[in-house]
Amino acid sequence: MDDLLTGRGDDAGDDLPGAELVVFDEDREVFRAALARHVRLDDEDPDVIWIRPIVTAAGAGSGLPVFDLAIVRRRALHVATARRVGRRVGLHLVTGQRAYVQPARGPRLAVLQDFDTWMTTLTAAQRAEIDALDQD
């Protein structure tokens, strides 16, 4: 999953632009969003994966993208099982939902690129805090 999030493909020269999360309840898609380039396994529960879906971007007067971390908050996925499915990671969640982390496409790729640009405007300490996924 880390390779998908950080944009690394299967081969050394195979770059991916980043990842998105797609969640299904039964056979109906209920959520789709780009994912920030960090992931963390929970220290106390190995079945919990922390991620940061990028759901909303707001423009700034400077023309640079700005993201509100009160909206772009970390989220926990409680995973029952996980397996690689081609270039995707398939997750069965304890809720009974299915989720896939897969290469980002279309508008989600654009949002991810804007988030990456926004991250470069932050201090190293701010970026490290966001990457740690240990607080909101």
C-alpha positions as CSV (number, residue, x, y, z in Angstrom):
1,M,0.0,0.0,0.0
2,D,2.9,2.4,0.8
3,D,4.1,2.0,-2.8
4,L,0.7,3.1,-4.2
5,L,0.5,6.0,-1.8
6,T,4.0,7.3,-2.5
7,G,3.8,6.8,-6.2
8,R,6.1,3.9,-6.6
9,G,5.1,1.1,-9.0
10,D,6.0,-2.6,-9.2
11,D,9.3,-2.0,-11.1
12,A,12.0,0.6,-10.2
13,G,11.1,2.7,-13.2
14,D,7.3,2.2,-12.9
15,D,6.1,5.5,-11.3
16,L,2.5,5.8,-10.2
17,P,0.9,9.2,-9.6
18,G,-0.5,8.3,-6.2
19,A,-3.6,6.5,-4.8
20,E,-7.3,6.7,-4.2
21,L,-9.6,4.9,-1.8
22,V,-12.8,3.3,-3.1
23,V,-15.3,1.8,-0.6
24,F,-18.2,-0.4,-1.5
25,D,-21.2,-1.4,0.6
26,E,-22.4,-4.6,-0.9
27,D,-22.1,-3.8,-4.7
28,R,-22.7,0.0,-4.3
29,E,-19.8,2.5,-4.3
30,V,-20.3,4.6,-1.1
31,F,-17.0,6.6,-1.0
32,R,-14.1,7.6,-3.3
33,A,-11.3,10.0,-2.6
34,A,-7.6,10.6,-3.2
35,L,-5.3,9.6,-0.4
36,A,-2.4,11.6,1.0
37,R,1.0,10.0,0.6
38,H,1.2,8.5,4.1
39,V,-0.1,5.5,6.0
40,R,0.4,4.2,9.5
41,L,-0.4,1.0,11.2
42,D,-2.0,1.5,14.7
43,D,0.5,0.9,17.5
44,E,-2.1,-0.7,19.7
45,D,-4.3,-2.5,17.1
46,P,-2.5,-4.1,14.2
47,D,-5.9,-4.5,12.3
48,V,-6.2,-0.7,12.1
49,I,-4.7,1.3,9.3
50,W,-4.6,5.1,9.5
51,I,-4.9,7.1,6.2
52,R,-5.8,10.6,5.1
53,P,-8.5,10.9,2.4
54,I,-8.4,14.2,0.6
55,V,-12.0,15.0,0.3
56,T,-12.2,18.8,0.0
57,A,-9.9,21.6,-1.2
58,A,-10.5,25.3,-0.8
59,G,-8.8,27.9,-2.9
60,A,-6.6,30.7,-1.5
61,G,-6.2,34.3,-2.5
62,S,-2.6,33.5,-3.4
63,G,-3.7,31.1,-6.1
64,L,-2.0,28.2,-4.2
65,P,-4.2,25.3,-3.1
66,V,-5.1,25.4,0.6
67,F,-6.5,22.4,2.6
68,D,-8.4,22.5,5.9
69,L,-7.1,19.8,8.1
70,A,-10.3,19.9,10.1
71,I,-11.9,18.5,6.9
72,V,-8.9,16.5,5.5
73,R,-8.6,14.5,8.7
74,R,-7.0,11.1,9.3
75,R,-9.3,8.1,9.1
76,A,-9.0,4.6,10.5
77,L,-9.7,1.6,8.4
78,H,-10.5,-1.5,10.6
79,V,-9.3,-4.3,8.3
80,A,-10.5,-7.9,8.6
81,T,-8.3,-9.1,5.7
82,A,-6.1,-7.6,3.0
83,R,-4.7,-8.8,-0.2
84,R,-3.1,-7.6,-3.4
85,V,-5.4,-7.6,-6.4
86,G,-3.2,-6.7,-9.4
87,R,-2.1,-3.1,-8.9
88,R,-4.7,-2.5,-6.1
89,V,-4.8,-3.5,-2.5
90,G,-8.2,-5.1,-1.6
91,L,-9.4,-4.7,2.0
92,H,-12.3,-6.4,3.7
93,L,-13.3,-4.1,6.5
94,V,-14.8,-5.3,9.8
95,T,-18.0,-3.4,8.9
96,G,-18.5,-5.8,6.0
97,Q,-17.6,-3.2,3.4
98,R,-15.0,-3.8,0.7
99,A,-12.3,-1.1,0.0
100,Y,-9.6,-0.8,-2.6
101,V,-6.5,1.4,-2.6
102,Q,-5.7,1.8,-6.2
103,P,-3.9,4.2,-8.6
104,A,-5.5,7.7,-8.5
105,R,-7.3,8.7,-11.7
106,G,-9.1,11.8,-13.1
107,P,-10.2,14.4,-10.6
108,R,-8.8,12.6,-7.6
109,L,-5.3,12.7,-9.2
110,A,-5.7,16.5,-9.6
111,V,-6.7,16.9,-6.0
112,L,-3.7,14.8,-4.9
113,Q,-1.4,17.0,-6.9
114,D,-2.9,20.1,-5.4
115,F,-2.4,18.6,-1.9
116,D,1.2,17.8,-2.7
117,T,1.7,21.4,-3.8
118,W,0.1,22.7,-0.6
119,M,2.3,20.4,1.5
120,T,5.4,22.2,0.0
121,T,4.1,25.5,1.5
122,L,4.3,24.1,5.1
123,T,7.3,24.0,7.4
124,A,9.2,20.7,7.8
125,A,7.7,20.4,11.3
126,Q,4.1,20.9,10.0
127,R,4.7,18.3,7.2
128,A,6.1,15.8,9.7
129,E,3.1,16.3,12.0
130,I,0.7,15.7,9.1
131,D,2.7,12.6,7.9
132,A,2.7,11.0,11.4
133,L,-1.1,10.4,11.3
134,D,-1.2,10.3,15.0
135,Q,-3.5,13.3,15.7
136,D,-6.2,15.5,14.2
